[in-house]
Amino acid sequence: NDQVDSNYLHIALKGDTVRDQIINDSVGSTRTSINTNILENTKIPVPNLNEQITISRIYESLKSSIANLSNKNQKIKDLKQSLMQDLLTGKVRVSVN
């Protein structure tokens, strides 16, 4: 296949399948390294162009959703920390009945 979507290729290169191949083929025991021969022999799954584009769009959508959820999670953690600080310093009193 001589048509590869660059976004799909980026995703595929970051994926577990390709990463594991490169790690398994890397040379050296103390400090591993890779060379052009290893990269040339790395197999990357390449579906047809339409599927690549679909995969890229879904990936970007999921990545955006994860970023939004992480942002919301951080805001909740910050709010909790702020409320805990108010309680611990006595700024806010809690009545116990």
Biopython code that builds the backbone (N, CA, C, O; Angstrom):
import numpy as np
from Bio.PDB.StructureBuilder import StructureBuilder

atoms = [
    (1, "ASN", "N", (0.849, -1.175, 0.000)),
    (1, "ASN", "CA", (0.000, 0.000, 0.000)),
    (1, "ASN", "C", (0.893, 1.235, 0.000)),
    (1, "ASN", "O", (1.698, 1.415, 0.913)),
    (2, "ASP", "N", (0.759, 2.084, -1.011)),
    (2, "ASP", "CA", (1.633, 3.254, -1.106)),
    (2, "ASP", "C", (0.940, 4.535, -0.651)),
    (2, "ASP", "O", (1.482, 5.626, -0.827)),
    (3, "GLN", "N", (-0.261, 4.413, -0.064)),
    (3, "GLN", "CA", (-0.930, 5.584, 0.488)),
    (3, "GLN", "C", (-1.105, 5.399, 1.990)),
    (3, "GLN", "O", (-1.801, 4.493, 2.448)),
    (4, "VAL", "N", (-0.454, 6.280, 2.742)),
    (4, "VAL", "CA", (-0.548, 6.200, 4.194)),
    (4, "VAL", "C", (-0.872, 7.589, 4.723)),
    (4, "VAL", "O", (-0.194, 8.566, 4.407)),
    (5, "ASP", "N", (-1.925, 7.657, 5.536)),
    (5, "ASP", "CA", (-2.300, 8.906, 6.188)),
    (5, "ASP", "C", (-1.281, 9.194, 7.290)),
    (5, "ASP", "O", (-1.008, 8.329, 8.122)),
    (6, "SER", "N", (-0.729, 10.386, 7.300)),
    (6, "SER", "CA", (0.334, 10.704, 8.263)),
    (6, "SER", "C", (-0.166, 10.633, 9.707)),
    (6, "SER", "O", (0.574, 10.220, 10.599)),
    (7, "ASN", "N", (-1.417, 11.035, 9.941)),
    (7, "ASN", "CA", (-1.959, 10.943, 11.301)),
    (7, "ASN", "C", (-2.065, 9.483, 11.739)),
    (7, "ASN", "O", (-1.733, 9.143, 12.875)),
    (8, "TYR", "N", (-2.530, 8.623, 10.829)),
    (8, "TYR", "CA", (-2.624, 7.200, 11.158)),
    (8, "TYR", "C", (-1.235, 6.633, 11.445)),
    (8, "TYR", "O", (-1.053, 5.882, 12.403)),
    (9, "LEU", "N", (-0.268, 6.989, 10.624)),
    (9, "LEU", "CA", (1.092, 6.485, 10.807)),
    (9, "LEU", "C", (1.633, 6.895, 12.184)),
    (9, "LEU", "O", (2.276, 6.098, 12.868)),
    (10, "HIS", "N", (1.371, 8.121, 12.574)),
    (10, "HIS", "CA", (1.798, 8.599, 13.892)),
    (10, "HIS", "C", (1.180, 7.749, 14.995)),
    (10, "HIS", "O", (1.865, 7.352, 15.937)),
    (11, "ILE", "N", (-0.116, 7.472, 14.877)),
    (11, "ILE", "CA", (-0.822, 6.652, 15.864)),
    (11, "ILE", "C", (-0.246, 5.236, 15.882)),
    (11, "ILE", "O", (0.004, 4.678, 16.950)),
    (12, "ALA", "N", (-0.038, 4.666, 14.713)),
    (12, "ALA", "CA", (0.475, 3.290, 14.615)),
    (12, "ALA", "C", (1.874, 3.186, 15.219)),
    (12, "ALA", "O", (2.182, 2.204, 15.895)),
    (13, "LEU", "N", (2.712, 4.173, 14.987)),
    (13, "LEU", "CA", (4.072, 4.138, 15.515)),
    (13, "LEU", "C", (4.098, 4.254, 17.039)),
    (13, "LEU", "O", (5.026, 3.765, 17.683)),
    (14, "LYS", "N", (3.086, 4.897, 17.616)),
    (14, "LYS", "CA", (3.009, 5.016, 19.068)),
    (14, "LYS", "C", (2.327, 3.806, 19.704)),
    (14, "LYS", "O", (2.354, 3.653, 20.926)),
    (15, "GLY", "N", (1.722, 2.953, 18.894)),
    (15, "GLY", "CA", (0.949, 1.835, 19.408)),
    (15, "GLY", "C", (1.802, 0.722, 19.993)),
    (15, "GLY", "O", (3.000, 0.623, 19.727)),
    (16, "ASP", "N", (1.153, -0.116, 20.799)),
    (16, "ASP", "CA", (1.843, -1.215, 21.479)),
    (16, "ASP", "C", (2.493, -2.195, 20.507)),
    (16, "ASP", "O", (3.610, -2.652, 20.747)),
    (17, "THR", "N", (1.809, -2.519, 19.418)),
    (17, "THR", "CA", (2.314, -3.528, 18.481)),
    (17, "THR", "C", (3.669, -3.129, 17.919)),
    (17, "THR", "O", (4.619, -3.912, 17.956)),
    (18, "VAL", "N", (3.757, -1.920, 17.402)),
    (18, "VAL", "CA", (5.007, -1.445, 16.800)),
    (18, "VAL", "C", (6.063, -1.222, 17.877)),
    (18, "VAL", "O", (7.222, -1.599, 17.707)),
    (19, "ARG", "N", (5.655, -0.605, 18.987)),
    (19, "ARG", "CA", (6.605, -0.354, 20.081)),
    (19, "ARG", "C", (7.221, -1.660, 20.588)),
    (19, "ARG", "O", (8.432, -1.745, 20.791)),
    (20, "ASP", "N", (6.378, -2.673, 20.791)),
    (20, "ASP", "CA", (6.884, -3.959, 21.274)),
    (20, "ASP", "C", (7.850, -4.601, 20.282)),
    (20, "ASP", "O", (8.850, -5.196, 20.683)),
    (21, "GLN", "N", (7.552, -4.479, 18.984)),
    (21, "GLN", "CA", (8.473, -5.005, 17.964)),
    (21, "GLN", "C", (9.842, -4.339, 18.074)),
    (21, "GLN", "O", (10.876, -5.006, 18.071)),
    (22, "ILE", "N", (9.825, -3.030, 18.167)),
    (22, "ILE", "CA", (11.080, -2.279, 18.219)),
    (22, "ILE", "C", (11.856, -2.626, 19.491)),
    (22, "ILE", "O", (13.072, -2.812, 19.453)),
    (23, "ILE", "N", (11.143, -2.711, 20.617)),
    (23, "ILE", "CA", (11.811, -3.057, 21.879)),
    (23, "ILE", "C", (12.412, -4.449, 21.804)),
    (23, "ILE", "O", (13.546, -4.661, 22.234)),
    (24, "ASN", "N", (11.657, -5.406, 21.256)),
    (24, "ASN", "CA", (12.151, -6.784, 21.160)),
    (24, "ASN", "C", (13.343, -6.915, 20.219)),
    (24, "ASN", "O", (14.201, -7.777, 20.408)),
    (25, "ASP", "N", (13.389, -6.054, 19.203)),
    (25, "ASP", "CA", (14.485, -6.126, 18.239)),
    (25, "ASP", "C", (15.670, -5.241, 18.606)),
    (25, "ASP", "O", (16.718, -5.316, 17.964)),
    (26, "SER", "N", (15.517, -4.397, 19.638)),
    (26, "SER", "CA", (16.601, -3.492, 19.999)),
    (26, "SER", "C", (17.808, -4.298, 20.473)),
    (26, "SER", "O", (17.682, -5.416, 20.972)),
    (27, "VAL", "N", (18.958, -3.702, 20.302)),
    (27, "VAL", "CA", (20.202, -4.399, 20.632)),
    (27, "VAL", "C", (20.869, -3.764, 21.837)),
    (27, "VAL", "O", (20.690, -2.578, 22.115)),
    (28, "GLY", "N", (21.640, -4.572, 22.546)),
    (28, "GLY", "CA", (22.355, -4.098, 23.726)),
    (28, "GLY", "C", (21.664, -4.592, 24.980)),
    (28, "GLY", "O", (20.446, -4.768, 25.003)),
    (29, "SER", "N", (22.441, -4.814, 26.015)),
    (29, "SER", "CA", (21.846, -5.317, 27.252)),
    (29, "SER", "C", (21.768, -4.234, 28.328)),
    (29, "SER", "O", (20.770, -4.148, 29.043)),
    (30, "THR", "N", (22.791, -3.420, 28.449)),
    (30, "THR", "CA", (22.787, -2.379, 29.472)),
    (30, "THR", "C", (22.013, -1.158, 28.996)),
    (30, "THR", "O", (21.160, -0.618, 29.701)),
    (31, "ARG", "N", (22.330, -0.753, 27.809)),
    (31, "ARG", "CA", (21.661, 0.409, 27.210)),
    (31, "ARG", "C", (21.254, 0.019, 25.799)),
    (31, "ARG", "O", (22.086, -0.026, 24.893)),
    (32, "THR", "N", (19.960, -0.265, 25.616)),
    (32, "THR", "CA", (19.495, -0.730, 24.308)),
    (32, "THR", "C", (19.475, 0.406, 23.299)),
    (32, "THR", "O", (19.351, 1.579, 23.651)),
    (33, "SER", "N", (19.600, 0.028, 22.047)),
    (33, "SER", "CA", (19.523, 1.012, 20.976)),
    (33, "SER", "C", (18.892, 0.357, 19.760)),
    (33, "SER", "O", (18.809, -0.868, 19.665)),
    (34, "ILE", "N", (18.451, 1.195, 18.833)),
    (34, "ILE", "CA", (17.896, 0.695, 17.586)),
    (34, "ILE", "C", (18.707, 1.278, 16.445)),
    (34, "ILE", "O", (19.402, 2.283, 16.596)),
    (35, "ASN", "N", (18.602, 0.626, 15.307)),
    (35, "ASN", "CA", (19.308, 1.120, 14.135)),
    (35, "ASN", "C", (18.355, 1.123, 12.947)),
    (35, "ASN", "O", (17.210, 0.684, 13.058)),
    (36, "THR", "N", (18.830, 1.617, 11.820)),
    (36, "THR", "CA", (17.958, 1.720, 10.648)),
    (36, "THR", "C", (17.498, 0.357, 10.163)),
    (36, "THR", "O", (16.392, 0.236, 9.636)),
    (37, "ASN", "N", (18.307, -0.657, 10.324)),
    (37, "ASN", "CA", (17.918, -2.002, 9.906)),
    (37, "ASN", "C", (16.702, -2.477, 10.699)),
    (37, "ASN", "O", (15.781, -3.067, 10.134)),
    (38, "ILE", "N", (16.700, -2.222, 11.996)),
    (38, "ILE", "CA", (15.568, -2.599, 12.842)),
    (38, "ILE", "C", (14.317, -1.838, 12.399)),
    (38, "ILE", "O", (13.240, -2.424, 12.286)),
    (39, "LEU", "N", (14.455, -0.552, 12.151)),
    (39, "LEU", "CA", (13.306, 0.243, 11.717)),
    (39, "LEU", "C", (12.788, -0.203, 10.357)),
    (39, "LEU", "O", (11.578, -0.244, 10.137)),
    (40, "GLU", "N", (13.699, -0.541, 9.439)),
    (40, "GLU", "CA", (13.275, -0.996, 8.114)),
    (40, "GLU", "C", (12.498, -2.302, 8.182)),
    (40, "GLU", "O", (11.615, -2.534, 7.355)),
    (41, "ASN", "N", (12.806, -3.155, 9.148)),
    (41, "ASN", "CA", (12.150, -4.457, 9.256)),
    (41, "ASN", "C", (10.937, -4.453, 10.187)),
    (41, "ASN", "O", (10.318, -5.494, 10.402)),
    (42, "THR", "N", (10.598, -3.293, 10.734)),
    (42, "THR", "CA", (9.434, -3.198, 11.610)),
    (42, "THR", "C", (8.168, -3.237, 10.762)),
    (42, "THR", "O", (8.021, -2.487, 9.798)),
    (43, "LYS", "N", (7.256, -4.132, 11.147)),
    (43, "LYS", "CA", (6.001, -4.276, 10.412)),
    (43, "LYS", "C", (4.943, -3.389, 11.057)),
    (43, "LYS", "O", (4.703, -3.446, 12.263)),
    (44, "ILE", "N", (4.320, -2.569, 10.217)),
    (44, "ILE", "CA", (3.281, -1.653, 10.675)),
    (44, "ILE", "C", (1.980, -2.035, 9.975)),
    (44, "ILE", "O", (1.936, -2.075, 8.745)),
    (45, "PRO", "N", (0.909, -2.318, 10.742)),
    (45, "PRO", "CA", (-0.362, -2.655, 10.108)),
    (45, "PRO", "C", (-0.909, -1.441, 9.361)),
    (45, "PRO", "O", (-1.052, -0.363, 9.938)),
    (46, "VAL", "N", (-1.214, -1.620, 8.076)),
    (46, "VAL", "CA", (-1.688, -0.507, 7.263)),
    (46, "VAL", "C", (-2.980, -0.909, 6.545)),
    (46, "VAL", "O", (-2.935, -1.557, 5.500)),
    (47, "PRO", "N", (-4.132, -0.522, 7.107)),
    (47, "PRO", "CA", (-5.396, -0.783, 6.413)),
    (47, "PRO", "C", (-5.558, 0.178, 5.239)),
    (47, "PRO", "O", (-4.691, 1.018, 4.997)),
    (48, "ASN", "N", (-6.663, 0.057, 4.514)),
    (48, "ASN", "CA", (-6.854, 0.956, 3.370)),
    (48, "ASN", "C", (-7.003, 2.391, 3.860)),
    (48, "ASN", "O", (-7.255, 2.628, 5.042)),
    (49, "LEU", "N", (-6.849, 3.333, 2.959)),
    (49, "LEU", "CA", (-6.783, 4.752, 3.310)),
    (49, "LEU", "C", (-8.024, 5.232, 4.050)),
    (49, "LEU", "O", (-7.906, 5.991, 5.012)),
    (50, "ASN", "N", (-9.209, 4.810, 3.625)),
    (50, "ASN", "CA", (-10.438, 5.239, 4.306)),
    (50, "ASN", "C", (-10.459, 4.773, 5.759)),
    (50, "ASN", "O", (-10.863, 5.525, 6.645)),
    (51, "GLU", "N", (-10.030, 3.553, 6.003)),
    (51, "GLU", "CA", (-9.971, 3.039, 7.374)),
    (51, "GLU", "C", (-8.934, 3.805, 8.196)),
    (51, "GLU", "O", (-9.161, 4.089, 9.372)),
    (52, "GLN", "N", (-7.812, 4.135, 7.587)),
    (52, "GLN", "CA", (-6.789, 4.912, 8.288)),
    (52, "GLN", "C", (-7.351, 6.255, 8.748)),
    (52, "GLN", "O", (-7.136, 6.679, 9.883)),
    (53, "ILE", "N", (-8.064, 6.907, 7.855)),
    (53, "ILE", "CA", (-8.644, 8.218, 8.174)),
    (53, "ILE", "C", (-9.695, 8.080, 9.276)),
    (53, "ILE", "O", (-9.759, 8.907, 10.186)),
    (54, "THR", "N", (-10.519, 7.031, 9.188)),
    (54, "THR", "CA", (-11.533, 6.786, 10.217)),
    (54, "THR", "C", (-10.877, 6.532, 11.565)),
    (54, "THR", "O", (-11.299, 7.086, 12.580)),
    (55, "ILE", "N", (-9.848, 5.700, 11.576)),
    (55, "ILE", "CA", (-9.117, 5.411, 12.818)),
    (55, "ILE", "C", (-8.526, 6.695, 13.395)),
    (55, "ILE", "O", (-8.605, 6.929, 14.601)),
    (56, "SER", "N", (-7.943, 7.514, 12.553)),
    (56, "SER", "CA", (-7.343, 8.783, 13.003)),
    (56, "SER", "C", (-8.386, 9.696, 13.633)),
    (56, "SER", "O", (-8.137, 10.306, 14.673)),
    (57, "ARG", "N", (-9.555, 9.788, 13.001)),
    (57, "ARG", "CA", (-10.618, 10.661, 13.528)),
    (57, "ARG", "C", (-11.122, 10.157, 14.874)),
    (57, "ARG", "O", (-11.307, 10.939, 15.807)),
    (58, "ILE", "N", (-11.342, 8.852, 14.971)),
    (58, "ILE", "CA", (-11.815, 8.275, 16.228)),
    (58, "ILE", "C", (-10.773, 8.478, 17.314)),
    (58, "ILE", "O", (-11.110, 8.841, 18.441)),
    (59, "TYR", "N", (-9.509, 8.247, 16.982)),
    (59, "TYR", "CA", (-8.420, 8.432, 17.940)),
    (59, "TYR", "C", (-8.394, 9.860, 18.461)),
    (59, "TYR", "O", (-8.302, 10.081, 19.668)),
    (60, "GLU", "N", (-8.474, 10.832, 17.557)),
    (60, "GLU", "CA", (-8.428, 12.241, 17.957)),
    (60, "GLU", "C", (-9.636, 12.600, 18.812)),
    (60, "GLU", "O", (-9.516, 13.368, 19.767)),
    (61, "SER", "N", (-10.800, 12.048, 18.474)),
    (61, "SER", "CA", (-12.004, 12.302, 19.265)),
    (61, "SER", "C", (-11.847, 11.743, 20.679)),
    (61, "SER", "O", (-12.175, 12.417, 21.655)),
    (62, "LEU", "N", (-11.345, 10.511, 20.788)),
    (62, "LEU", "CA", (-11.121, 9.902, 22.099)),
    (62, "LEU", "C", (-10.066, 10.668, 22.887)),
    (62, "LEU", "O", (-10.208, 10.878, 24.091)),
    (63, "LYS", "N", (-9.017, 11.078, 22.201)),
    (63, "LYS", "CA", (-7.945, 11.837, 22.854)),
    (63, "LYS", "C", (-8.489, 13.152, 23.412)),
    (63, "LYS", "O", (-8.114, 13.564, 24.510)),
    (64, "SER", "N", (-9.362, 13.803, 22.665)),
    (64, "SER", "CA", (-9.975, 15.050, 23.115)),
    (64, "SER", "C", (-10.895, 14.798, 24.311)),
    (64, "SER", "O", (-10.898, 15.577, 25.265)),
    (65, "SER", "N", (-11.672, 13.721, 24.265)),
    (65, "SER", "CA", (-12.563, 13.383, 25.384)),
    (65, "SER", "C", (-11.762, 13.080, 26.649)),
    (65, "SER", "O", (-12.133, 13.507, 27.743)),
    (66, "ILE", "N", (-10.678, 12.352, 26.498)),
    (66, "ILE", "CA", (-9.826, 12.025, 27.641)),
    (66, "ILE", "C", (-9.226, 13.299, 28.231)),
    (66, "ILE", "O", (-9.168, 13.447, 29.452)),
    (67, "ALA", "N", (-8.784, 14.210, 27.383)),
    (67, "ALA", "CA", (-8.213, 15.469, 27.857)),
    (67, "ALA", "C", (-9.260, 16.282, 28.619)),
    (67, "ALA", "O", (-8.960, 16.861, 29.664)),
    (68, "ASN", "N", (-10.489, 16.325, 28.095)),
    (68, "ASN", "CA", (-11.564, 17.059, 28.766)),
    (68, "ASN", "C", (-11.881, 16.437, 30.123)),
    (68, "ASN", "O", (-12.047, 17.151, 31.112)),
    (69, "LEU", "N", (-11.966, 15.114, 30.170)),
    (69, "LEU", "CA", (-12.251, 14.433, 31.434)),
    (69, "LEU", "C", (-11.115, 14.617, 32.436)),
    (69, "LEU", "O", (-11.358, 14.784, 33.631)),
    (70, "SER", "N", (-9.895, 14.588, 31.959)),
    (70, "SER", "CA", (-8.749, 14.817, 32.847)),
    (70, "SER", "C", (-8.779, 16.223, 33.416)),
    (70, "SER", "O", (-8.472, 16.433, 34.589)),
    (71, "ASN", "N", (-9.148, 17.181, 32.589)),
    (71, "ASN", "CA", (-9.261, 18.570, 33.028)),
    (71, "ASN", "C", (-10.351, 18.709, 34.090)),
    (71, "ASN", "O", (-10.147, 19.368, 35.110)),
    (72, "LYS", "N", (-11.511, 18.087, 33.850)),
    (72, "LYS", "CA", (-12.593, 18.118, 34.834)),
    (72, "LYS", "C", (-12.164, 17.444, 36.129)),
    (72, "LYS", "O", (-12.454, 17.938, 37.219)),
    (73, "ASN", "N", (-11.478, 16.323, 36.009)),
    (73, "ASN", "CA", (-10.997, 15.607, 37.187)),
    (73, "ASN", "C", (-10.049, 16.481, 38.008)),
    (73, "ASN", "O", (-10.133, 16.510, 39.236)),
    (74, "GLN", "N", (-9.157, 17.184, 37.335)),
    (74, "GLN", "CA", (-8.221, 18.062, 38.045)),
    (74, "GLN", "C", (-8.964, 19.191, 38.740)),
    (74, "GLN", "O", (-8.608, 19.562, 39.859)),
    (75, "LYS", "N", (-9.980, 19.742, 38.105)),
    (75, "LYS", "CA", (-10.762, 20.811, 38.728)),
    (75, "LYS", "C", (-11.475, 20.305, 39.976)),
    (75, "LYS", "O", (-11.550, 21.012, 40.981)),
    (76, "ILE", "N", (-11.998, 19.084, 39.914)),
    (76, "ILE", "CA", (-12.664, 18.497, 41.079)),
    (76, "ILE", "C", (-11.658, 18.269, 42.206)),
    (76, "ILE", "O", (-11.954, 18.544, 43.369)),
    (77, "LYS", "N", (-10.468, 17.766, 41.863)),
    (77, "LYS", "CA", (-9.427, 17.570, 42.877)),
    (77, "LYS", "C", (-9.038, 18.898, 43.518)),
    (77, "LYS", "O", (-8.857, 18.978, 44.733)),
    (78, "ASP", "N", (-8.911, 19.939, 42.696)),
    (78, "ASP", "CA", (-8.559, 21.263, 43.223)),
    (78, "ASP", "C", (-9.655, 21.789, 44.149)),
    (78, "ASP", "O", (-9.363, 22.362, 45.199)),
    (79, "LEU", "N", (-10.916, 21.593, 43.760)),
    (79, "LEU", "CA", (-12.033, 22.023, 44.591)),
    (79, "LEU", "C", (-12.037, 21.265, 45.913)),
    (79, "LEU", "O", (-12.238, 21.858, 46.973)),
    (80, "LYS", "N", (-11.815, 19.959, 45.851)),
    (80, "LYS", "CA", (-11.763, 19.152, 47.079)),
    (80, "LYS", "C", (-10.650, 19.659, 48.000)),
    (80, "LYS", "O", (-10.856, 19.811, 49.204)),
    (81, "GLN", "N", (-9.491, 19.914, 47.438)),
    (81, "GLN", "CA", (-8.361, 20.414, 48.226)),
    (81, "GLN", "C", (-8.709, 21.746, 48.877)),
    (81, "GLN", "O", (-8.392, 21.982, 50.043)),
    (82, "SER", "N", (-9.355, 22.603, 48.121)),
    (82, "SER", "CA", (-9.749, 23.910, 48.647)),
    (82, "SER", "C", (-10.754, 23.755, 49.785)),
    (82, "SER", "O", (-10.633, 24.417, 50.816)),
    (83, "LEU", "N", (-11.742, 22.887, 49.603)),
    (83, "LEU", "CA", (-12.744, 22.667, 50.651)),
    (83, "LEU", "C", (-12.122, 22.038, 51.897)),
    (83, "LEU", "O", (-12.463, 22.401, 53.022)),
    (84, "MET", "N", (-11.212, 21.097, 51.685)),
    (84, "MET", "CA", (-10.526, 20.466, 52.815)),
    (84, "MET", "C", (-9.716, 21.511, 53.584)),
    (84, "MET", "O", (-9.686, 21.489, 54.815)),
    (85, "GLN", "N", (-9.072, 22.409, 52.878)),
    (85, "GLN", "CA", (-8.281, 23.469, 53.519)),
    (85, "GLN", "C", (-9.190, 24.369, 54.344)),
    (85, "GLN", "O", (-8.840, 24.750, 55.461)),
    (86, "ASP", "N", (-10.364, 24.712, 53.796)),
    (86, "ASP", "CA", (-11.318, 25.539, 54.535)),
    (86, "ASP", "C", (-11.770, 24.845, 55.815)),
    (86, "ASP", "O", (-11.913, 25.482, 56.859)),
    (87, "LEU", "N", (-11.993, 23.532, 55.726)),
    (87, "LEU", "CA", (-12.424, 22.784, 56.911)),
    (87, "LEU", "C", (-11.302, 22.687, 57.947)),
    (87, "LEU", "O", (-11.535, 22.873, 59.141)),
    (88, "LEU", "N", (-10.098, 22.398, 57.488)),
    (88, "LEU", "CA", (-8.977, 22.205, 58.400)),
    (88, "LEU", "C", (-8.552, 23.501, 59.105)),
    (88, "LEU", "O", (-8.094, 23.463, 60.247)),
    (89, "THR", "N", (-8.700, 24.622, 58.441)),
    (89, "THR", "CA", (-8.309, 25.896, 59.044)),
    (89, "THR", "C", (-9.435, 26.502, 59.876)),
    (89, "THR", "O", (-9.228, 27.511, 60.550)),
    (90, "GLY", "N", (-10.618, 25.903, 59.836)),
    (90, "GLY", "CA", (-11.743, 26.422, 60.599)),
    (90, "GLY", "C", (-12.482, 27.534, 59.908)),
    (90, "GLY", "O", (-13.387, 28.126, 60.495)),
    (91, "LYS", "N", (-12.126, 27.834, 58.682)),
    (91, "LYS", "CA", (-12.809, 28.876, 57.931)),
    (91, "LYS", "C", (-14.282, 28.504, 57.751)),
    (91, "LYS", "O", (-15.163, 29.364, 57.773)),
    (92, "VAL", "N", (-14.524, 27.229, 57.576)),
    (92, "VAL", "CA", (-15.886, 26.710, 57.471)),
    (92, "VAL", "C", (-16.099, 25.787, 58.657)),
    (92, "VAL", "O", (-15.309, 24.872, 58.886)),
    (93, "ARG", "N", (-17.161, 26.024, 59.409)),
    (93, "ARG", "CA", (-17.455, 25.203, 60.574)),
    (93, "ARG", "C", (-18.477, 24.134, 60.206)),
    (93, "ARG", "O", (-19.389, 24.371, 59.414)),
    (94, "VAL", "N", (-18.311, 22.969, 60.789)),
    (94, "VAL", "CA", (-19.234, 21.863, 60.580)),
    (94, "VAL", "C", (-19.906, 21.576, 61.906)),
    (94, "VAL", "O", (-19.246, 21.320, 62.913)),
    (95, "SER", "N", (-21.219, 21.623, 61.892)),
    (95, "SER", "CA", (-21.940, 21.329, 63.133)),
    (95, "SER", "C", (-22.248, 19.830, 63.195)),
    (95, "SER", "O", (-22.688, 19.228, 62.215)),
    (96, "VAL", "N", (-22.007, 19.253, 64.356)),
    (96, "VAL", "CA", (-22.255, 17.831, 64.564)),
    (96, "VAL", "C", (-23.421, 17.710, 65.536)),
    (96, "VAL", "O", (-23.359, 18.206, 66.660)),
    (97, "ASN", "N", (-24.461, 17.060, 65.103)),
    (97, "ASN", "CA", (-25.639, 16.908, 65.976)),
    (97, "ASN", "C", (-25.750, 15.503, 66.491)),
    (97, "ASN", "O", (-26.677, 15.191, 67.239)),
]
sb = StructureBuilder()
sb.init_structure("model")
sb.init_model(0)
sb.init_chain("A")
sb.init_seg("    ")
for serial, (resi, resn, name, xyz) in enumerate(atoms, 1):
    if name == "N":
        sb.init_residue(resn, " ", resi, " ")
    sb.init_atom(name, np.array(xyz, "f"), 0.0, 1.0, " ", f" {name:<3s}", serial, name[0])
structure = sb.get_structure()
